[in-house]
Structure formats: structure tokens, C-alpha cells
Amino acid sequence: MTQIMIEKDLVLFNELVELLLEDELVNPVVEPTPPEDVVDVFDLGLSEFGSSEESFRKILKNLALQTPKTASKRFFNQLFGGRQGKAILGDLLSVMLNNSMYTYKVAGPQVGVEKEVLAECAKMIGYDSNFGGTFPAGGSMSNFMAMIMARDHFNKRIKHDGVAQKLIAYASEISHYSNKKNASFAGIGRNNVRIISCNDRGEMIPSELDKMIQEDLSKGYSPFYVTATAGTTVVGSYDDIEALRKVTDKYNIWLHVDGAYGGAAFFSKKYKHLLNGVEKADSFSFNAHKMLGTPLTCSLLFAKDKKDLTYSFDNAADYLYQTSDDDYNLGKTSLQCGRRNDALKFWTLWKSIGTAGLREIVDQLFHLANTARNYVDQHPDYQLYTFEDSLSIGFNYKGIDPRLLCSDLYESGELMVGYGQFKDEEFVRLISVNANFEDQDYLNFFSILEKHVEQNSERFVNISSLKS
Ligand SMILES: *Cc1c(COP(=O)(O)O)cnc(C)c1O
């Protein structure tokens, strides 16, 4: 009975997928529904009795087709997008298998899958076999685990006694917002994250970091953690890891490299130099669900020394750890207890296209970013705000308010793209994270945007003409 039902459900699933794939070609941007109306409009209400099969199908179909289409040719809005078929296959399989990754007893060979992906990445970034690694529930969580390791490394008593010192963390002015949240979770406090300014290429200024650390030391505080960013969220800049390592070495401070967005550049021969020095960092993380296009979430965290990961995250649990060597009981180094299998989708992708295929994905993303940046740079109606070797292209068009332009493009069902800020400037933030795109998709982006402005010129008040 159950068997037949699952087979029927999978047939329905396949039907929905087919519909979605057809629909996103003709309706690439879903018209937004006011959020307060969605329960009514999509018949989401839950009740005592289940729906008839027919109405269930109808509701599900409508829901699927009216959900924002992150794999369409018009989606440039966030740091993920597109689809890698083999990764989707792996993720679907992990749902069917439904293992939890904490022990070898219940995850079996999936433990080997996770360990192999981690080991191969660790080798590529230059960590030796003492490394430790895990798949946290996202980049923010990877940063959190890194901060906890740094805290416990700084003072081995904290995990037992709590935080008593004034611990200070450092991050650049454009580092990810999770750093402040994590500081509050870790008992450090948001006010104890020092914000270090960046140069005009969006890189943390090492001498400013040094100055700030000295100031904190002179007050008797305890600097313990610096996070460098490999691909900042808004402008895609890469901090100079080597230079930051020199400063952190001087004071014996933990250096983490947050590569959630741009860290996968190490797969590219041409761009791995952006992460020079990462092999000297105490920890490193990146999201395969951003640059590499696996389904959400797929985040990897590495500690240079496995002992740090174990010290912070191991906990005896007799009910759980009943067999096998701890090296194969992955719960000994994870934040969660039950943990979904995020490794399989990365492994199926990697196994099928090889390291060469992953390298092509990364190179294609930088290529597309160059195409878009060159277009903006050479077109007199555009102003460019970002720099080379970045996957983010910040621009404004004819001085139009970027907020107005982005929301207008979205509401009219043309394009999904967001805006960002850097150094008091606000701009449209175009992203390159979908390796299925081609040059033409970016050129289409610009022509849709230009046509939209031309046809709706009355709505766009030119800021620069207002200013003058
Ligand atoms: C996206 C991002 C994160 C957060 O990753 P999530 O998986 O969304 O939690 C952290 N750091 C940087 C630099 C990011 O761009």
C-alpha cells in the first residue's frame, strides 16, 4: 500500500517538474502576490480533513508555478540560482534514503561520501591530513562554528565555565552580517565585533586591523578572532589572506576565511590566487550552493587542525555512539545531532563531471561576470561601482534610483535583481552564480532593463538631473 502510494506521489512529482520546466521558459518572473493574501490566494489553509486528490494536485501545481523561479533566465537576485541536474539527483536521493549523518551505523557509506568530498577539498586548499571538516546548515552556521572553535582555542575553560573575559572579534565593514549575530550566540556580544574599514576595492585594510588590535590589547581586552572574506556578499571582493595572516600571527589570533560566496574559486586554476594564503588560515568555509549551483543548502567548513573541531563539538552520548571508530561517527564534529545529508548532492555532481567540470563552472562564472562588467564599463549610460575579479557587478543606469528600478522590474515581471551599497553609494547588484547562463543571457538582461526604462520613462526621475 505505502509502496504504491509513494510511486504515485513520485509520478505526480515528475509531472510537476515537467510543468515547472516548461512554465519557467514562458513565465520566468512570477508576478508577486501581496504577502498577506497568499494563504487565501493559494488555498494554503489547513483543516481537520484532507483535500480530495484532485484539489490537492491543483493546489500543489499552482503553488509550484507561482513560486519565484530561481533557475529562470531572469533571476539575478541572490547568491544562488540555476540548476545542476546531477546535484539535484543526489539531493533527491538523500531525501529518499533519509539517513542522519551522525553515526556510521545509520549513514553507512554516506559517511564515506561526506569524508571524500571534504578530503578532496581540503587537499585542494592545501590543508594536510590533520584537517577536520563538516557540513553545517549554511554559511552563517559555518561562520558560527568557526567562531566557537576560535573561542575555545583561545581559552579551553570557556566551554565549561562560560565567557568571563572581554573577547574581541574583527571583521571588515562589508563582512557578512552573521558575524555579529554569531558573536551574540557565542556569548561574545555584538558590541565586541570590531568593524575594520576597507580600501576602495573592498578589501579589509591590514594596518587598520593591526591598529585596532593594539588598541584593544592596551585596554586589557582579549582579541581572539579575525574573519577574512573570500567574496564579500555585496561587492564580491577578496580580502588579502596573506596580509591578514601576518597580522593575526603577530598576536596569535585565529584567522577564519569566510568563502561562502566566492570560496569555491579554489577549483579554478585561473582564479585560485584570489585565495592565496588560505592554507595558513585556521579555518575556511564555502557554500557549494552558491558558486557551484548545488541545491540549498550545501556549506562546507574546514579546520586546519581537527582537534579544534572535536574539542568544541564532541559530546559523549552513549545512546547514540555505540559502534565504530569516532572518525566515522560524524556527529562528533557537528553542531546538530540529527543532520541531513548535504554531501551527497555535491558528490553526485563532482563524481559525474569531475574536478575538471567543477573548474569549468567556476571559470564560466568569472567569464560571465567579465562580460557583464565590460558591458557596463563601455556603455556611457552606465556607471560601474565594482572591480575586476569579482562575481558581483554593481552599476547604475542613467542615474536612476536603483531601489526604484529593481522593484519596478520585479513588479512588472521582467527581471529579478537586487541592489546593494558600498562606501555610501547605492547600485543595482548584478550577480554571476548561475553557470548555465551564457553571455547572451547577460546581454538580454541589459536590453530588457534598457527597454523597460525607455517604455516607462515617466516613472524614473533622473537623480543626477535633480542634483544639478
Ligand atoms: C551568503 C554568505 C554567508 C551566509 O551563508 P548562508 O548559507 O546564506 O547562511 C556568509 N558569508 C558570506 C560572505 C556570504 O556571502
The ligand as an SDF file (V2000), in Angstrom:
LIG
                    3D

 15 15  0  0  0  0  0  0  0  0999 V2000
   25.8970   34.0580    1.8050 C   0  0  0  0  0  0  0  0  0  0  0  0
   27.0070   34.3940    2.7340 C   0  0  0  0  0  0  0  0  0  0  0  0
   27.0330   33.8710    4.0310 C   0  0  0  0  0  0  0  0  0  0  0  0
   25.8660   33.1260    4.6070 C   0  0  0  0  0  0  0  0  0  0  0  0
   25.6570   31.8980    4.0290 O   0  0  0  0  0  0  0  0  0  0  0  0
   24.2170   31.2060    4.2370 P   0  0  0  0  0  0  0  0  0  0  0  0
   24.4070   29.8430    3.6650 O   0  0  0  0  0  0  0  0  0  0  0  0
   23.2550   32.0560    3.4700 O   0  0  0  0  0  0  0  0  0  0  0  0
   23.9330   31.2130    5.6990 O   0  0  0  0  0  0  0  0  0  0  0  0
   28.1300   34.1080    4.8130 C   0  0  0  0  0  0  0  0  0  0  0  0
   29.1600   34.8430    4.3470 N   0  0  0  0  0  0  0  0  0  0  0  0
   29.1670   35.3850    3.1140 C   0  0  0  0  0  0  0  0  0  0  0  0
   30.3450   36.1920    2.6640 C   0  0  0  0  0  0  0  0  0  0  0  0
   28.0640   35.2040    2.2730 C   0  0  0  0  0  0  0  0  0  0  0  0
   28.0350   35.7920    1.0700 O   0  0  0  0  0  0  0  0  0  0  0  0
  1  2  1  0
  2  3  1  0
  2 14  2  0
  3  4  1  0
  3 10  2  0
  4  5  1  0
  5  6  1  0
  6  7  2  0
  6  8  1  0
  6  9  1  0
 10 11  1  0
 11 12  2  0
 12 13  1  0
 12 14  1  0
 14 15  1  0
M  END
$$$$
